Amino acid sequence: MQMFSIKRNLFLSLFLISGVLFAQDPIDSETVTVVKPYTPTVKDATKIKQTPTEADSVRTEKRPVQYSIFSVPVASTFTPAKGRATTVERERPVKVYDNYASLGFGNYGNLLAEFYSNLEVNRTDNFGVYLDHNSSQGGIDGIALDDKFYDTELNLSYNSKTRNLGWKTEVGAQHQLFNWYGLPQGANFSNAELNAIDPSQNYFSAYAGAEVELYDSFFDNARGTFRHTGDSYSSAENHFDARGTFEVNIADELITTNIYTDIVNGQMGEQFLATDTYDYTFMNFGINPSLLILRDDLTLNLGVAFFYSQDVEDSDGNFYIYPKVTASYRLGGDYFTPYAGLEGGLQQNTYYSFIQENPYVFPGLEIKPTDNEYNAYVGAKGKLSNSISYNFKTGYESQFNKALFRRNAQANDITTENYAYGNSFEVVYDDVKTLSVAGELNVDVNRNFRLGINAEYFNYSTDDQVKAWNLPDFKASLNADYQINENWYTGANLFYVGERFDQERIASAGDPSMNTISLDSYFDVNAHLGYRFNDRLSIFAKGSNLLNNDYQRWTNFQVQGLQVLAGATYKFDF
């Protein structure tokens, strides 16, 4: 019984021990290495403070030295000069005179006269008088009709400038005389027909205008001009042009608003091969808001223009919207700045603007505005060096009702009007698209010599007309000015105009005809030379068409040959 109890206890003990062993997870053996950072220490060194002993048995004593100074007076004649600051040489300021008169004479009976006077009324107000005259008695070889011309203008102005504003008023008058001397080449006119032609045409113009500028106001400036134009054939035109500018800064951004008013009213005294007169009245109103954004090297101008044009005679009105967007970015400082733009606008043509561009028009032109739909362009400008600057641009322009000058038909078999011998021009309108590429280079060699070169290529596309009449396909020019020394100065102007096209028409009851003709390109050289005796008096000489080229600026209108003009200029004060 006791043996059974011992066995039972032994069995229970083994069972419990085995259960504990099987209930535990096995533990893997790992090696843990503890690394302690090394921190060395340096013990303080102890300096030996001990005075060494001398082992020298021989000692020498220093002897005292006695000395004295023997002064001898010396006679000297040297006297040092006092120092003075070096003065900077300053150039004498150029004397500015309030008045000058210029007079010159040349071959072909050419006369050039110019006078200007500025009278000081008080510290803020001035009164000005300006007179300009340019004339020639003509005498071109091979011309059967009178080819003289003259152009005279008188301008009176009064201006005032104060701390807060400046304003100016002016009135003026202009008289121009030109002759329709460009008879068709090869046309056989009898002496009786030539003697019956009076080719002269007189243009008269009077104007009055005013402008005002405020320096510390959102209203920046405004100006307006009224001009009356007439001629020998009872044509009359009244033109009023006014515009104003408002500027407001909002959140450091400049907002500009331009307002336009352009009204023209007129009557043409003649109609080619017709008896009725031509009346016209146009009223144009526009507004152009824009936002100027400046960000470091970026300049961005975002704008749009709204125009309304009313043709009063035909009771027809039109509304136009044009882009006004330009941008530029300085990539290389002043050395490289690309730019681009998309702009448009409404241009009101006038009789006065046409005769300033081509004085040989006949007094029966059709007048209406040109719709400049858009002009898109890209380019780059900058400097190649401190003395050389450049500007290159290419653009594409779309215009509706663009004005083109076309030669009138030769109609002397039908009418005896002085401008009906193929010797005058009319204005026709067409939708024209123009591709252009332009380049400009300016060189400032030094303060005394400057040179400028520019060239531009054009390619035209028309809708109704056969060609873009009298518009060149290429233009180039070179301008140079050189100050030789304090007294002598000189300069030159060279220009080239490419090929143009016109129409040769004959209007007759029997056999009318129409042909497209080409006008040759031409090259012209002009130069001037002057000498200044003093601040007041100088003399000059001018030469035009120095190569004596026989070319035509307008169809059948030969230019004068070699021209030389000499004169003097005198400046003075009252």
C-alpha positions in Angstrom: 0.0 0.0 0.0 2.8 2.3 0.9 4.6 1.3 -2.3 1.5 2.2 -4.4 1.4 5.6 -2.7 5.1 6.3 -3.5 4.6 5.3 -7.2 1.5 7.5 -7.4 3.4 10.5 -6.1 6.3 9.9 -8.4 4.0 9.6 -11.4 2.2 12.9 -10.5 5.6 14.7 -10.1 6.8 13.5 -13.5 3.5 14.6 -15.1 3.7 18.1 -13.7 7.3 18.6 -14.6 6.7 17.4 -18.2 3.7 19.8 -18.5 5.7 22.7 -17.4 8.5 21.9 -19.9 6.1 21.5 -22.8 4.3 24.8 -21.9 7.4 27.0 -22.2 8.6 28.4 -25.7 12.2 27.7 -26.6 14.6 30.7 -26.1 17.3 31.3 -28.7 20.7 32.2 -27.5 21.9 35.8 -28.4 25.2 37.6 -27.8 24.9 41.2 -26.6 28.0 43.4 -26.9 28.0 46.7 -24.9 30.4 49.3 -26.4 31.4 52.2 -24.3 32.5 55.4 -26.1 36.1 56.2 -25.6 36.7 59.5 -23.8 40.4 60.3 -23.4 41.6 62.7 -20.9 44.8 64.8 -20.8 46.4 65.6 -17.5 47.6 69.1 -16.8 51.3 69.6 -17.2 53.3 71.2 -14.4 55.7 74.0 -15.6 59.1 73.9 -14.0 59.6 77.3 -12.4 63.3 77.5 -11.7 65.9 80.2 -12.4 69.0 78.7 -14.1 72.3 79.4 -12.5 75.2 81.1 -14.4 78.5 79.2 -14.5 80.5 82.1 -16.1 83.4 83.2 -13.8 84.4 86.3 -15.8 82.3 89.4 -15.5 82.8 92.7 -17.4 81.3 96.0 -16.4 79.8 98.4 -19.0 81.5 101.8 -19.3 79.4 104.9 -19.3 79.2 106.7 -22.7 79.1 110.4 -22.8 78.1 112.3 -26.0 77.0 115.8 -27.0 75.3 117.3 -30.1 77.1 120.0 -32.1 74.4 122.1 -33.9 75.4 124.1 -37.0 72.9 126.5 -38.6 72.2 125.9 -42.3 70.8 128.7 -44.6 68.0 127.4 -46.8 66.0 129.2 -49.5 63.4 126.3 -49.9 59.8 127.3 -49.1 57.3 124.4 -49.4 54.2 125.3 -51.4 50.8 124.9 -49.9 48.7 122.0 -51.3 45.6 122.9 -53.4 42.8 120.7 -54.6 42.8 119.9 -58.3 39.9 121.6 -60.1 37.7 119.6 -62.5 37.4 121.1 -66.0 33.8 121.7 -66.8 32.4 122.3 -70.2 30.8 125.6 -70.8 27.0 125.1 -70.9 25.5 125.7 -74.3 23.8 129.0 -74.6 20.1 128.6 -75.4 18.5 131.4 -77.3 14.8 132.1 -77.5 14.7 133.1 -81.1 16.3 132.0 -84.4 16.0 132.7 -88.1 17.2 130.5 -91.0 17.3 131.4 -94.7 18.7 129.3 -97.6 18.7 129.5 -101.5 19.4 126.8 -104.1 19.1 125.8 -107.7 15.6 125.2 -109.2 14.7 128.5 -107.5 14.5 126.7 -104.1 13.9 128.8 -101.1 13.9 127.7 -97.5 13.0 130.1 -94.7 12.3 129.4 -91.0 11.7 131.7 -88.0 10.9 130.9 -84.4 10.5 133.3 -81.4 9.7 132.4 -77.8 8.6 135.4 -75.7 8.5 135.0 -71.9 5.3 136.7 -70.6 6.1 135.8 -66.9 7.7 133.0 -64.9 5.1 130.5 -66.0 3.8 131.7 -69.3 5.3 131.9 -72.8 4.1 133.0 -76.2 5.6 131.4 -79.4 5.6 132.3 -83.1 6.7 129.9 -85.7 6.9 130.5 -89.5 8.0 127.9 -92.0 8.3 128.3 -95.8 9.6 125.8 -98.4 9.2 126.5 -102.2 10.7 125.8 -105.6 10.2 127.5 -109.0 10.5 124.1 -110.7 12.3 123.5 -114.0 12.5 119.7 -114.3 13.8 118.7 -117.8 11.2 117.4 -120.2 8.2 118.6 -118.2 5.6 120.5 -120.4 3.5 121.9 -117.5 4.4 124.2 -114.6 6.0 122.1 -111.8 6.6 124.8 -109.1 5.4 124.3 -105.5 5.4 126.1 -102.2 4.4 125.3 -98.6 4.0 128.0 -96.0 2.7 127.6 -92.4 2.3 130.1 -89.5 1.7 128.9 -86.0 1.0 131.0 -82.8 1.0 129.3 -79.4 0.6 130.2 -75.8 1.6 127.8 -73.0 1.7 127.9 -69.2 3.2 125.6 -66.6 2.5 125.8 -62.9 3.1 123.3 -60.0 -0.1 121.5 -60.6 -0.9 121.7 -64.3 0.4 122.7 -67.7 -1.7 123.9 -70.6 -1.2 125.1 -74.2 -3.3 126.7 -76.9 -2.4 127.3 -80.5 -3.8 128.7 -83.8 -2.3 128.4 -87.2 -2.8 128.6 -90.9 -1.2 126.8 -93.9 -1.1 127.5 -97.6 0.2 124.9 -100.1 0.4 125.1 -103.9 1.2 122.1 -106.1 0.8 121.4 -109.8 -0.6 118.4 -111.7 2.4 118.3 -114.0 2.6 114.5 -114.4 1.3 113.9 -117.9 1.4 110.4 -119.2 4.6 109.5 -121.1 4.0 109.0 -124.8 0.8 110.9 -124.9 0.6 113.4 -127.8 -1.0 116.6 -126.6 -1.2 119.5 -128.9 0.2 122.9 -127.9 -3.4 124.2 -127.7 -4.3 121.5 -125.2 -1.2 122.1 -123.1 -1.8 125.8 -123.0 -5.4 125.2 -121.9 -4.4 123.2 -118.9 -4.1 125.1 -115.6 -2.3 122.4 -113.4 -2.2 124.5 -110.2 -4.0 123.4 -107.1 -4.1 125.5 -103.9 -4.8 124.0 -100.5 -5.8 126.2 -97.6 -5.9 125.1 -94.0 -6.7 126.8 -90.6 -6.6 125.2 -87.2 -7.0 125.8 -83.5 -6.2 123.5 -80.7 -5.6 123.2 -76.9 -4.2 120.6 -74.5 -4.0 120.4 -70.7 -2.0 118.1 -68.4 -2.6 117.7 -64.7 0.4 116.4 -62.6 -1.4 115.2 -59.4 -4.7 114.0 -60.6 -6.4 110.9 -61.9 -7.3 113.0 -64.9 -3.9 112.9 -66.7 -4.3 114.9 -69.9 -6.6 116.0 -72.7 -6.2 117.6 -76.1 -8.4 118.7 -78.9 -7.9 120.2 -82.4 -10.3 121.7 -85.0 -9.1 122.1 -88.6 -10.7 123.5 -91.6 -9.4 122.6 -95.1 -10.3 123.9 -98.5 -8.9 124.1 -102.0 -9.2 125.9 -105.4 -12.2 123.7 -106.4 -14.5 124.7 -103.6 -13.8 121.5 -101.6 -14.3 122.1 -97.8 -13.7 119.9 -94.8 -14.1 120.4 -91.0 -12.4 118.0 -88.7 -12.6 117.8 -84.9 -10.4 115.4 -83.0 -10.3 115.2 -79.2 -9.1 112.6 -76.7 -8.4 112.4 -73.0 -6.6 110.0 -70.6 -7.5 108.9 -67.1 -5.1 107.0 -64.8 -5.9 105.3 -61.5 -3.6 103.2 -59.3 -5.4 100.2 -57.6 -3.4 97.7 -55.6 -0.1 99.0 -57.1 -1.5 98.4 -60.6 -2.0 101.2 -63.1 -5.4 101.3 -64.9 -5.5 103.7 -67.8 -8.6 104.8 -69.8 -8.4 106.7 -73.1 -11.5 108.3 -74.6 -11.7 109.3 -78.2 -14.0 111.6 -80.3 -13.4 112.1 -84.0 -15.9 113.9 -86.2 -15.3 114.9 -89.8 -17.7 116.7 -92.2 -17.0 117.8 -95.7 -18.0 118.3 -99.3 -15.9 117.6 -102.4 -16.0 120.2 -105.1 -15.6 117.9 -108.0 -16.5 114.3 -109.1 -14.5 112.6 -111.8 -16.7 112.3 -114.9 -19.7 113.4 -112.9 -21.6 116.6 -112.0 -22.8 115.8 -108.5 -20.9 116.8 -105.4 -19.9 114.4 -102.7 -20.9 115.0 -99.1 -19.6 113.0 -96.1 -20.0 113.1 -92.4 -18.6 110.6 -89.9 -18.9 110.6 -86.1 -16.6 108.2 -84.2 -16.5 107.6 -80.5 -14.2 105.2 -78.6 -13.0 104.1 -75.2 -9.9 102.1 -74.4 -9.4 100.8 -70.9 -6.1 99.0 -70.1 -4.2 97.4 -67.2 -0.5 97.8 -66.8 1.2 94.9 -65.0 4.9 95.2 -63.9 6.6 92.1 -62.4 10.3 92.3 -62.2 11.5 92.0 -65.8 7.9 91.5 -67.2 5.9 94.3 -68.6 2.3 93.4 -69.6 -0.4 95.8 -70.9 -3.9 94.3 -71.2 -6.4 96.4 -72.9 -9.4 96.5 -75.3 -10.8 99.3 -77.4 -14.5 99.9 -78.2 -15.5 102.1 -81.1 -18.8 103.2 -82.6 -18.8 104.8 -86.0 -21.8 106.6 -87.5 -22.0 107.4 -91.3 -24.5 110.2 -91.0 -25.1 110.7 -94.8 -26.0 107.0 -95.3 -27.6 106.6 -91.8 -25.3 103.6 -91.1 -23.7 102.8 -87.8 -21.2 100.1 -86.8 -19.7 98.9 -83.6 -16.1 97.7 -83.4 -14.0 95.9 -80.7 -10.2 95.8 -81.0 -7.5 94.1 -78.9 -4.8 96.3 -77.2 -2.4 93.8 -75.7 1.4 94.2 -75.5 4.1 92.3 -73.6 7.8 92.4 -73.1 10.3 90.5 -70.9 13.9 91.4 -70.2 15.7 88.1 -70.5 19.2 89.6 -70.6 18.9 92.9 -69.0 19.3 95.7 -71.6 20.9 93.3 -74.0 17.9 91.1 -75.0 14.2 91.9 -74.6 11.6 89.9 -76.6 8.2 91.6 -77.1 4.9 90.9 -78.8 1.6 92.6 -79.3 -1.9 92.3 -80.7 -3.4 95.7 -81.5 -6.1 97.3 -83.6 -8.1 100.5 -84.0 -10.3 102.7 -86.1 -8.6 105.3 -88.3 -10.6 108.2 -89.7 -9.2 109.3 -93.0 -9.5 112.9 -94.0 -9.0 115.1 -97.0 -6.2 116.9 -95.2 -4.3 113.7 -94.3 -4.5 112.5 -98.0 -3.1 115.7 -99.5 -0.2 115.6 -97.0 0.7 112.1 -98.2 0.0 112.7 -101.9 -0.6 116.4 -102.9 -1.4 115.3 -106.5 -4.9 113.9 -105.7 -7.9 115.3 -107.4 -10.6 117.3 -105.5 -13.2 114.5 -105.5 -11.9 111.8 -103.1 -14.1 109.4 -101.3 -13.6 109.7 -97.6 -14.4 107.0 -95.0 -12.6 105.3 -92.1 -10.2 102.4 -92.2 -10.9 99.4 -89.9 -7.6 98.2 -88.6 -8.9 94.8 -87.5 -5.6 93.6 -85.9 -1.9 93.9 -86.1 -0.1 90.9 -84.6 3.7 91.2 -84.2 6.6 89.6 -82.3 10.2 91.0 -82.1 13.3 91.5 -80.0 15.2 94.5 -79.0 18.3 95.3 -77.0 22.0 96.1 -77.1 24.9 94.3 -78.7 27.2 96.5 -76.7 27.0 99.9 -74.9 27.2 101.7 -78.3 25.1 99.3 -80.5 21.4 98.8 -80.2 19.0 96.7 -82.3 15.3 96.1 -82.9 13.9 93.3 -85.1 10.2 92.7 -85.7 7.9 90.6 -87.9 4.1 91.2 -88.1 0.9 90.4 -89.8 -1.8 93.1 -90.2 -5.4 92.9 -91.4 -7.2 96.1 -92.6 -10.6 96.7 -94.0 -11.2 99.7 -96.3 -7.5 100.5 -96.5 -6.9 103.6 -98.6 -4.8 103.2 -101.8 -3.7 105.9 -104.2 -4.4 105.0 -107.9 -3.8 107.2 -110.9 -6.9 108.6 -112.5 -7.8 107.7 -116.0 -6.7 109.8 -119.0 -10.1 111.2 -120.0 -9.3 114.4 -122.0 -11.5 113.1 -124.9 -14.5 113.3 -122.5 -13.8 116.2 -120.3 -11.3 119.2 -120.2 -10.9 119.3 -116.4 -7.3 120.2 -115.5 -6.8 116.9 -113.5 -8.4 114.7 -116.2 -5.3 114.1 -118.4 -4.0 111.2 -116.4 -2.1 113.6 -114.2 -3.9 113.2 -110.9 -4.7 110.4 -108.3 -7.9 109.1 -106.7 -8.3 107.0 -103.6 -9.7 103.5 -103.7 -10.4 101.2 -100.8 -9.8 97.5 -100.4 -9.3 94.8 -97.7 -5.5 94.4 -97.4 -3.5 91.9 -95.4 0.2 92.7 -95.0 3.1 90.5 -93.9 6.1 92.6 -92.8 9.6 91.9 -91.6 11.6 94.9 -90.2 15.1 95.4 -88.7 16.8 98.4 -87.1 20.4 99.0 -86.0 21.7 102.1 -84.2 25.4 102.7 -83.5 26.7 105.5 -81.3 30.4 105.3 -82.1 31.1 108.1 -79.7 29.6 111.4 -78.6 30.3 112.9 -82.1 29.3 110.2 -84.5 25.9 108.4 -84.7 24.7 105.9 -87.3 21.3 104.4 -87.9 20.2 101.7 -90.4 16.7 100.3 -90.9 15.0 98.1 -93.5 11.5 96.7 -93.9 10.0 94.1 -96.3 6.3 93.9 -97.2 4.1 91.4 -98.8 0.5 92.4 -99.6 -2.7 90.5 -100.3 -5.8 92.3 -101.7 -9.4 91.3 -102.2 -10.8 93.4 -105.0 -7.8 95.4 -106.5 -5.3 93.7 -108.7 -2.4 95.1 -106.6 -1.8 97.2 -103.5 -1.4 100.4 -105.6 1.7 102.5 -104.9 2.8 100.6 -101.9 6.5 99.5 -102.0 7.6 95.9 -101.3 10.8 97.1 -99.6 12.2 100.2 -97.9 15.6 100.9 -96.4 17.4 104.0 -95.1 20.7 105.0 -93.5 21.2 108.1 -91.4 24.5 109.4 -90.1 25.5 112.5 -88.1 29.1 113.5 -87.4 30.4 116.4 -85.3 33.8 116.9 -86.8 35.0 119.4 -84.3 33.6 122.3 -82.2 32.7 124.2 -85.4 32.2 121.8 -88.2 29.4 119.2 -88.5 28.0 117.0 -91.3 25.5 114.3 -91.9 24.0 112.1 -94.6 20.7 110.4 -95.4 20.4 107.5 -97.9 17.2 105.8 -98.7 15.9 103.1 -101.0 12.3 102.4 -102.1 11.4 99.2 -103.8 9.1 98.4 -106.7 5.5 99.7 -106.8 2.5 99.1 -109.0 -0.1 101.4 -110.5 -2.8 101.4 -113.3 -2.7 103.1 -116.6 -6.2 103.7 -117.8 -7.6 105.6 -120.8 -11.3 106.6 -120.7 -12.7 107.4 -124.1 -15.9 106.9 -126.0 -14.2 104.8 -128.6 -11.5 102.4 -127.1 -11.1 102.5 -123.3 -8.1 100.5 -121.9 -6.6 99.5 -118.6 -3.1 98.1 -117.9 -1.1 97.4 -114.7 2.3 99.2 -114.8 5.3 98.9 -112.6 7.3 101.8 -111.0 11.0 101.1 -110.8 12.7 101.2 -107.4 14.9 104.2 -106.7 17.9 105.1 -104.5 18.5 108.7 -103.2 21.4 110.3 -101.4 21.2 113.5 -99.4 23.8 115.2 -97.3 24.4 118.4 -95.3 27.5 120.3 -94.1 27.6 123.2 -91.6 30.0 125.5 -89.8 29.4 127.4 -86.5 31.2 130.7 -86.2 29.9 131.1 -82.6 26.9 130.4 -80.5 24.8 132.7 -82.6 25.8 132.4 -86.3 26.2 129.3 -88.5 26.1 128.5 -92.2 25.0 125.3 -93.9 24.8 123.6 -97.3 22.4 120.8 -98.2 22.5 118.5 -101.2 19.6 116.4 -102.4 19.5 113.6 -105.0 23.3 113.8 -105.2 23.4 110.9 -107.7 21.1 112.9 -110.0 18.8 110.0 -110.5 15.8 110.4 -112.7 13.0 108.6 -110.7 9.3 108.9 -110.0 7.9 109.0 -106.5 4.4 108.9 -108.1 3.5 107.7 -111.5 4.7 110.2 -114.2 5.8 112.7 -111.6 9.5 113.1 -112.1 11.6 114.5 -109.2 14.1 117.3 -109.4 17.7 116.3 -110.3 20.7 117.3 -108.3 19.8 120.0 -105.8 22.1 122.2 -103.8 21.0 124.7 -101.2 23.1 127.0 -99.0 22.1 129.4 -96.2 22.7 130.7 -92.7 21.1 130.5 -89.3 21.2 133.2 -86.7 20.1 132.8 -83.0 19.3 135.8 -80.8 17.5 137.2 -77.8 15.4 140.3 -77.7 
